[in-house]
Amino acid sequence: MKCPYCTAVETKVTDKRDSGALTRRRRECLKCNKRFTTYERVEFDLAIIKKNGRREQFDRDKLRYGIEKAFEKLDVSSNNLDAIVDDIVAKVRRVAKDKDILSSQVGDIVMNKLKKVDKVAYIRFAAVYREFADIEEFNEEIKKLK
């Protein structure tokens, strides 16, 4: 691992923490003595089958971006967002069982999680995911939350 400050390759790990799908390592450069943190996450091969039948590789960052948009201007920390995304990814992996998964299944998993976490984020995500045709469909979805 190269030091981001001096680019030396000699570093030592001073602390390591595992939290399920993520490993956090606190490192110290042996040349400049500065400390930095690295994160390690397991990637898995999983294809998403889109509505039009096209297959594309599952992209955790794309999922996180969509969830970030749903929580935009709401009071949620980056750590909480990561935890939400980690929960969704774990559920997607359990449902897919090393097979392909439909984008609609992923969307439903996200919707179920957001419904439990934050109703405003849920409605924002639903507005995009369900492609509401008019305000009436939007209102119906809000009524379901009450």
CNS distance restraints for C-alpha pairs under 8 A (distance, minus, plus):
assign (resid   1 and name CA) (resid   9 and name CA) 5.70 0.50 0.50
assign (resid   1 and name CA) (resid  10 and name CA) 7.44 0.50 0.50
assign (resid   1 and name CA) (resid  11 and name CA) 6.82 0.50 0.50
assign (resid   2 and name CA) (resid   7 and name CA) 5.10 0.50 0.50
assign (resid   2 and name CA) (resid   8 and name CA) 5.48 0.50 0.50
assign (resid   2 and name CA) (resid   9 and name CA) 4.42 0.50 0.50
assign (resid   2 and name CA) (resid  10 and name CA) 7.23 0.50 0.50
assign (resid   2 and name CA) (resid  11 and name CA) 7.42 0.50 0.50
assign (resid   3 and name CA) (resid   7 and name CA) 4.51 0.50 0.50
assign (resid   3 and name CA) (resid   8 and name CA) 5.32 0.50 0.50
assign (resid   3 and name CA) (resid   9 and name CA) 6.29 0.50 0.50
assign (resid   3 and name CA) (resid  10 and name CA) 7.78 0.50 0.50
assign (resid   3 and name CA) (resid  11 and name CA) 7.08 0.50 0.50
assign (resid   3 and name CA) (resid  29 and name CA) 6.04 0.50 0.50
assign (resid   3 and name CA) (resid  36 and name CA) 7.91 0.50 0.50
assign (resid   4 and name CA) (resid  36 and name CA) 7.88 0.50 0.50
assign (resid   5 and name CA) (resid  32 and name CA) 7.91 0.50 0.50
assign (resid   5 and name CA) (resid  34 and name CA) 7.51 0.50 0.50
assign (resid   6 and name CA) (resid  31 and name CA) 7.93 0.50 0.50
assign (resid   6 and name CA) (resid  32 and name CA) 6.86 0.50 0.50
assign (resid   8 and name CA) (resid  29 and name CA) 7.30 0.50 0.50
assign (resid   8 and name CA) (resid  31 and name CA) 6.66 0.50 0.50
assign (resid   9 and name CA) (resid  29 and name CA) 7.98 0.50 0.50
assign (resid  10 and name CA) (resid  29 and name CA) 6.26 0.50 0.50
assign (resid  10 and name CA) (resid  30 and name CA) 5.65 0.50 0.50
assign (resid  10 and name CA) (resid  31 and name CA) 7.04 0.50 0.50
assign (resid  11 and name CA) (resid  27 and name CA) 6.40 0.50 0.50
assign (resid  11 and name CA) (resid  28 and name CA) 5.46 0.50 0.50
assign (resid  11 and name CA) (resid  29 and name CA) 4.36 0.50 0.50
assign (resid  11 and name CA) (resid  30 and name CA) 5.30 0.50 0.50
assign (resid  11 and name CA) (resid  31 and name CA) 7.96 0.50 0.50
assign (resid  12 and name CA) (resid  27 and name CA) 5.49 0.50 0.50
assign (resid  12 and name CA) (resid  28 and name CA) 5.39 0.50 0.50
assign (resid  12 and name CA) (resid  29 and name CA) 6.58 0.50 0.50
assign (resid  12 and name CA) (resid  30 and name CA) 7.02 0.50 0.50
assign (resid  13 and name CA) (resid  25 and name CA) 6.45 0.50 0.50
assign (resid  13 and name CA) (resid  26 and name CA) 5.82 0.50 0.50
assign (resid  13 and name CA) (resid  27 and name CA) 4.39 0.50 0.50
assign (resid  13 and name CA) (resid  28 and name CA) 6.44 0.50 0.50
assign (resid  14 and name CA) (resid  25 and name CA) 7.51 0.50 0.50
assign (resid  14 and name CA) (resid  26 and name CA) 5.55 0.50 0.50
assign (resid  14 and name CA) (resid  27 and name CA) 5.48 0.50 0.50
assign (resid  14 and name CA) (resid  28 and name CA) 6.72 0.50 0.50
assign (resid  15 and name CA) (resid  25 and name CA) 5.71 0.50 0.50
assign (resid  15 and name CA) (resid  26 and name CA) 4.96 0.50 0.50
assign (resid  15 and name CA) (resid  27 and name CA) 7.14 0.50 0.50
assign (resid  16 and name CA) (resid  23 and name CA) 7.08 0.50 0.50
assign (resid  16 and name CA) (resid  24 and name CA) 5.70 0.50 0.50
assign (resid  16 and name CA) (resid  25 and name CA) 4.49 0.50 0.50
assign (resid  16 and name CA) (resid  26 and name CA) 6.35 0.50 0.50
assign (resid  17 and name CA) (resid  23 and name CA) 5.70 0.50 0.50
assign (resid  17 and name CA) (resid  24 and name CA) 5.14 0.50 0.50
assign (resid  17 and name CA) (resid  25 and name CA) 6.50 0.50 0.50
assign (resid  18 and name CA) (resid  22 and name CA) 5.99 0.50 0.50
assign (resid  18 and name CA) (resid  23 and name CA) 4.44 0.50 0.50
assign (resid  18 and name CA) (resid  24 and name CA) 6.36 0.50 0.50
assign (resid  19 and name CA) (resid  23 and name CA) 6.23 0.50 0.50
assign (resid  21 and name CA) (resid  41 and name CA) 5.89 0.50 0.50
assign (resid  21 and name CA) (resid  42 and name CA) 6.29 0.50 0.50
assign (resid  21 and name CA) (resid  86 and name CA) 7.32 0.50 0.50
assign (resid  22 and name CA) (resid  39 and name CA) 6.80 0.50 0.50
assign (resid  22 and name CA) (resid  40 and name CA) 5.70 0.50 0.50
assign (resid  22 and name CA) (resid  41 and name CA) 4.77 0.50 0.50
assign (resid  22 and name CA) (resid  42 and name CA) 7.23 0.50 0.50
assign (resid  23 and name CA) (resid  39 and name CA) 5.65 0.50 0.50
assign (resid  23 and name CA) (resid  40 and name CA) 5.00 0.50 0.50
assign (resid  23 and name CA) (resid  41 and name CA) 6.50 0.50 0.50
assign (resid  24 and name CA) (resid  37 and name CA) 7.00 0.50 0.50
assign (resid  24 and name CA) (resid  38 and name CA) 5.90 0.50 0.50
assign (resid  24 and name CA) (resid  39 and name CA) 4.64 0.50 0.50
assign (resid  24 and name CA) (resid  40 and name CA) 6.47 0.50 0.50
assign (resid  25 and name CA) (resid  37 and name CA) 5.64 0.50 0.50
assign (resid  25 and name CA) (resid  38 and name CA) 5.24 0.50 0.50
assign (resid  25 and name CA) (resid  39 and name CA) 6.30 0.50 0.50
assign (resid  26 and name CA) (resid  35 and name CA) 7.08 0.50 0.50
assign (resid  26 and name CA) (resid  36 and name CA) 5.94 0.50 0.50
assign (resid  26 and name CA) (resid  37 and name CA) 4.52 0.50 0.50
assign (resid  26 and name CA) (resid  38 and name CA) 6.52 0.50 0.50
assign (resid  27 and name CA) (resid  35 and name CA) 5.53 0.50 0.50
assign (resid  27 and name CA) (resid  36 and name CA) 5.36 0.50 0.50
assign (resid  27 and name CA) (resid  37 and name CA) 5.92 0.50 0.50
assign (resid  27 and name CA) (resid  38 and name CA) 7.49 0.50 0.50
assign (resid  28 and name CA) (resid  33 and name CA) 5.89 0.50 0.50
assign (resid  28 and name CA) (resid  34 and name CA) 5.69 0.50 0.50
assign (resid  28 and name CA) (resid  35 and name CA) 4.34 0.50 0.50
assign (resid  28 and name CA) (resid  36 and name CA) 6.46 0.50 0.50
assign (resid  29 and name CA) (resid  33 and name CA) 4.78 0.50 0.50
assign (resid  29 and name CA) (resid  34 and name CA) 5.50 0.50 0.50
assign (resid  29 and name CA) (resid  35 and name CA) 6.34 0.50 0.50
assign (resid  45 and name CA) (resid  57 and name CA) 7.23 0.50 0.50
assign (resid  45 and name CA) (resid  58 and name CA) 7.34 0.50 0.50
assign (resid  45 and name CA) (resid  98 and name CA) 7.88 0.50 0.50
assign (resid  46 and name CA) (resid  57 and name CA) 6.01 0.50 0.50
assign (resid  46 and name CA) (resid  58 and name CA) 5.49 0.50 0.50
assign (resid  46 and name CA) (resid  96 and name CA) 8.00 0.50 0.50
assign (resid  46 and name CA) (resid  98 and name CA) 6.82 0.50 0.50
assign (resid  46 and name CA) (resid  99 and name CA) 6.75 0.50 0.50
assign (resid  46 and name CA) (resid 100 and name CA) 5.91 0.50 0.50
assign (resid  46 and name CA) (resid 101 and name CA) 7.58 0.50 0.50
assign (resid  47 and name CA) (resid  55 and name CA) 6.10 0.50 0.50
assign (resid  47 and name CA) (resid  56 and name CA) 5.46 0.50 0.50
assign (resid  47 and name CA) (resid  57 and name CA) 4.58 0.50 0.50
assign (resid  47 and name CA) (resid  58 and name CA) 5.48 0.50 0.50
assign (resid  47 and name CA) (resid  99 and name CA) 7.59 0.50 0.50
assign (resid  47 and name CA) (resid 100 and name CA) 4.91 0.50 0.50
assign (resid  47 and name CA) (resid 101 and name CA) 6.48 0.50 0.50
assign (resid  48 and name CA) (resid  55 and name CA) 5.56 0.50 0.50
assign (resid  48 and name CA) (resid  56 and name CA) 5.31 0.50 0.50
assign (resid  48 and name CA) (resid  57 and name CA) 5.99 0.50 0.50
assign (resid  48 and name CA) (resid  58 and name CA) 5.69 0.50 0.50
assign (resid  48 and name CA) (resid 100 and name CA) 5.92 0.50 0.50
assign (resid  48 and name CA) (resid 101 and name CA) 5.16 0.50 0.50
assign (resid  48 and name CA) (resid 102 and name CA) 5.59 0.50 0.50
assign (resid  48 and name CA) (resid 103 and name CA) 5.73 0.50 0.50
assign (resid  49 and name CA) (resid  53 and name CA) 5.73 0.50 0.50
assign (resid  49 and name CA) (resid  54 and name CA) 5.78 0.50 0.50
assign (resid  49 and name CA) (resid  55 and name CA) 4.61 0.50 0.50
assign (resid  49 and name CA) (resid  56 and name CA) 6.64 0.50 0.50
assign (resid  49 and name CA) (resid 100 and name CA) 6.91 0.50 0.50
assign (resid  49 and name CA) (resid 101 and name CA) 6.09 0.50 0.50
assign (resid  49 and name CA) (resid 102 and name CA) 4.70 0.50 0.50
assign (resid  49 and name CA) (resid 103 and name CA) 5.71 0.50 0.50
assign (resid  50 and name CA) (resid  54 and name CA) 5.32 0.50 0.50
assign (resid  50 and name CA) (resid  55 and name CA) 6.16 0.50 0.50
assign (resid  50 and name CA) (resid  56 and name CA) 7.57 0.50 0.50
assign (resid  50 and name CA) (resid 102 and name CA) 6.37 0.50 0.50
assign (resid  50 and name CA) (resid 103 and name CA) 5.28 0.50 0.50
assign (resid  50 and name CA) (resid 104 and name CA) 7.85 0.50 0.50
assign (resid  51 and name CA) (resid 102 and name CA) 7.87 0.50 0.50
assign (resid  51 and name CA) (resid 103 and name CA) 6.95 0.50 0.50
assign (resid  51 and name CA) (resid 104 and name CA) 7.67 0.50 0.50
assign (resid  59 and name CA) (resid  63 and name CA) 6.46 0.50 0.50
assign (resid  60 and name CA) (resid  64 and name CA) 6.15 0.50 0.50
assign (resid  60 and name CA) (resid  85 and name CA) 7.91 0.50 0.50
assign (resid  60 and name CA) (resid  89 and name CA) 7.49 0.50 0.50
assign (resid  61 and name CA) (resid  65 and name CA) 6.11 0.50 0.50
assign (resid  62 and name CA) (resid  66 and name CA) 6.41 0.50 0.50
assign (resid  63 and name CA) (resid  67 and name CA) 6.39 0.50 0.50
assign (resid  63 and name CA) (resid  85 and name CA) 7.45 0.50 0.50
assign (resid  64 and name CA) (resid  68 and name CA) 5.97 0.50 0.50
assign (resid  64 and name CA) (resid  81 and name CA) 7.72 0.50 0.50
assign (resid  64 and name CA) (resid  82 and name CA) 7.75 0.50 0.50
assign (resid  64 and name CA) (resid  85 and name CA) 6.16 0.50 0.50
assign (resid  65 and name CA) (resid  69 and name CA) 6.26 0.50 0.50
assign (resid  66 and name CA) (resid  70 and name CA) 6.48 0.50 0.50
assign (resid  66 and name CA) (resid 125 and name CA) 7.65 0.50 0.50
assign (resid  67 and name CA) (resid  71 and name CA) 6.40 0.50 0.50
assign (resid  67 and name CA) (resid  81 and name CA) 7.73 0.50 0.50
assign (resid  67 and name CA) (resid  85 and name CA) 7.82 0.50 0.50
assign (resid  67 and name CA) (resid 121 and name CA) 7.94 0.50 0.50
assign (resid  67 and name CA) (resid 125 and name CA) 7.37 0.50 0.50
assign (resid  68 and name CA) (resid  72 and name CA) 5.99 0.50 0.50
assign (resid  68 and name CA) (resid  81 and name CA) 7.27 0.50 0.50
assign (resid  69 and name CA) (resid 125 and name CA) 7.95 0.50 0.50
assign (resid  70 and name CA) (resid 120 and name CA) 7.87 0.50 0.50
assign (resid  70 and name CA) (resid 121 and name CA) 4.64 0.50 0.50
assign (resid  70 and name CA) (resid 122 and name CA) 7.09 0.50 0.50
assign (resid  70 and name CA) (resid 124 and name CA) 5.24 0.50 0.50
assign (resid  70 and name CA) (resid 125 and name CA) 5.32 0.50 0.50
assign (resid  71 and name CA) (resid  75 and name CA) 7.79 0.50 0.50
assign (resid  71 and name CA) (resid  76 and name CA) 7.13 0.50 0.50
assign (resid  71 and name CA) (resid 120 and name CA) 7.85 0.50 0.50
assign (resid  71 and name CA) (resid 121 and name CA) 5.19 0.50 0.50
assign (resid  76 and name CA) (resid  80 and name CA) 6.30 0.50 0.50
assign (resid  76 and name CA) (resid  81 and name CA) 6.88 0.50 0.50
assign (resid  77 and name CA) (resid  81 and name CA) 6.32 0.50 0.50
assign (resid  78 and name CA) (resid  82 and name CA) 6.16 0.50 0.50
assign (resid  79 and name CA) (resid  83 and name CA) 6.21 0.50 0.50
assign (resid  80 and name CA) (resid  84 and name CA) 6.20 0.50 0.50
assign (resid  81 and name CA) (resid  85 and name CA) 6.16 0.50 0.50
assign (resid  82 and name CA) (resid  86 and name CA) 5.97 0.50 0.50
assign (resid  83 and name CA) (resid  87 and name CA) 6.17 0.50 0.50
assign (resid  84 and name CA) (resid  88 and name CA) 6.30 0.50 0.50
assign (resid  84 and name CA) (resid 113 and name CA) 7.70 0.50 0.50
assign (resid  85 and name CA) (resid  89 and name CA) 6.05 0.50 0.50
assign (resid  86 and name CA) (resid  90 and name CA) 6.10 0.50 0.50
assign (resid  87 and name CA) (resid  91 and name CA) 6.26 0.50 0.50
assign (resid  88 and name CA) (resid  92 and name CA) 6.12 0.50 0.50
assign (resid  88 and name CA) (resid 109 and name CA) 6.66 0.50 0.50
assign (resid  88 and name CA) (resid 110 and name CA) 6.37 0.50 0.50
assign (resid  88 and name CA) (resid 113 and name CA) 7.16 0.50 0.50
assign (resid  89 and name CA) (resid  93 and name CA) 6.16 0.50 0.50
assign (resid  90 and name CA) (resid  94 and name CA) 6.30 0.50 0.50
assign (resid  91 and name CA) (resid  95 and name CA) 6.15 0.50 0.50
assign (resid  91 and name CA) (resid 109 and name CA) 7.33 0.50 0.50
assign (resid  92 and name CA) (resid  96 and name CA) 5.94 0.50 0.50
assign (resid  92 and name CA) (resid 106 and name CA) 6.48 0.50 0.50
assign (resid  92 and name CA) (resid 109 and name CA) 7.26 0.50 0.50
assign (resid  93 and name CA) (resid  97 and name CA) 5.94 0.50 0.50
assign (resid  93 and name CA) (resid  98 and name CA) 7.11 0.50 0.50
assign (resid  95 and name CA) (resid 101 and name CA) 7.87 0.50 0.50
assign (resid  96 and name CA) (resid 100 and name CA) 6.09 0.50 0.50
assign (resid  96 and name CA) (resid 101 and name CA) 5.51 0.50 0.50
assign (resid 101 and name CA) (resid 105 and name CA) 6.74 0.50 0.50
assign (resid 101 and name CA) (resid 106 and name CA) 7.38 0.50 0.50
assign (resid 102 and name CA) (resid 106 and name CA) 6.67 0.50 0.50
assign (resid 103 and name CA) (resid 107 and name CA) 6.13 0.50 0.50
assign (resid 104 and name CA) (resid 108 and name CA) 6.12 0.50 0.50
assign (resid 105 and name CA) (resid 109 and name CA) 6.24 0.50 0.50
assign (resid 106 and name CA) (resid 110 and name CA) 6.26 0.50 0.50
assign (resid 107 and name CA) (resid 111 and name CA) 6.11 0.50 0.50
assign (resid 107 and name CA) (resid 129 and name CA) 7.02 0.50 0.50
assign (resid 108 and name CA) (resid 112 and name CA) 6.12 0.50 0.50
assign (resid 109 and name CA) (resid 113 and name CA) 6.31 0.50 0.50
assign (resid 110 and name CA) (resid 114 and name CA) 6.10 0.50 0.50
assign (resid 111 and name CA) (resid 115 and name CA) 6.00 0.50 0.50
assign (resid 111 and name CA) (resid 122 and name CA) 6.26 0.50 0.50
assign (resid 111 and name CA) (resid 125 and name CA) 7.33 0.50 0.50
assign (resid 111 and name CA) (resid 126 and name CA) 7.04 0.50 0.50
assign (resid 112 and name CA) (resid 116 and name CA) 6.61 0.50 0.50
assign (resid 113 and name CA) (resid 117 and name CA) 6.34 0.50 0.50
assign (resid 114 and name CA) (resid 118 and name CA) 5.65 0.50 0.50
assign (resid 114 and name CA) (resid 119 and name CA) 6.85 0.50 0.50
assign (resid 114 and name CA) (resid 121 and name CA) 6.43 0.50 0.50
assign (resid 114 and name CA) (resid 122 and name CA) 4.91 0.50 0.50
assign (resid 115 and name CA) (resid 119 and name CA) 5.44 0.50 0.50
assign (resid 115 and name CA) (resid 121 and name CA) 7.89 0.50 0.50
assign (resid 115 and name CA) (resid 122 and name CA) 5.25 0.50 0.50
assign (resid 118 and name CA) (resid 122 and name CA) 6.17 0.50 0.50
assign (resid 119 and name CA) (resid 123 and name CA) 6.21 0.50 0.50
assign (resid 119 and name CA) (resid 145 and name CA) 7.52 0.50 0.50
assign (resid 120 and name CA) (resid 124 and name CA) 6.23 0.50 0.50
assign (resid 121 and name CA) (resid 125 and name CA) 6.09 0.50 0.50
assign (resid 122 and name CA) (resid 126 and name CA) 5.98 0.50 0.50
assign (resid 123 and name CA) (resid 127 and name CA) 6.03 0.50 0.50
assign (resid 123 and name CA) (resid 141 and name CA) 7.50 0.50 0.50
assign (resid 123 and name CA) (resid 142 and name CA) 7.17 0.50 0.50
assign (resid 124 and name CA) (resid 128 and name CA) 6.85 0.50 0.50
assign (resid 125 and name CA) (resid 129 and name CA) 5.97 0.50 0.50
assign (resid 126 and name CA) (resid 130 and name CA) 5.36 0.50 0.50
assign (resid 126 and name CA) (resid 131 and name CA) 7.55 0.50 0.50
assign (resid 127 and name CA) (resid 131 and name CA) 5.73 0.50 0.50
assign (resid 127 and name CA) (resid 132 and name CA) 5.81 0.50 0.50
assign (resid 127 and name CA) (resid 138 and name CA) 7.05 0.50 0.50
assign (resid 128 and name CA) (resid 132 and name CA) 7.41 0.50 0.50
assign (resid 132 and name CA) (resid 137 and name CA) 5.81 0.50 0.50
assign (resid 132 and name CA) (resid 138 and name CA) 6.24 0.50 0.50
assign (resid 133 and name CA) (resid 137 and name CA) 6.81 0.50 0.50
assign (resid 134 and name CA) (resid 138 and name CA) 6.80 0.50 0.50
assign (resid 135 and name CA) (resid 139 and name CA) 6.15 0.50 0.50
assign (resid 136 and name CA) (resid 140 and name CA) 6.18 0.50 0.50
assign (resid 137 and name CA) (resid 141 and name CA) 6.39 0.50 0.50
assign (resid 138 and name CA) (resid 142 and name CA) 6.49 0.50 0.50
assign (resid 139 and name CA) (resid 143 and name CA) 6.20 0.50 0.50
assign (resid 140 and name CA) (resid 144 and name CA) 6.42 0.50 0.50
assign (resid 141 and name CA) (resid 145 and name CA) 6.94 0.50 0.50
assign (resid 142 and name CA) (resid 146 and name CA) 7.08 0.50 0.50
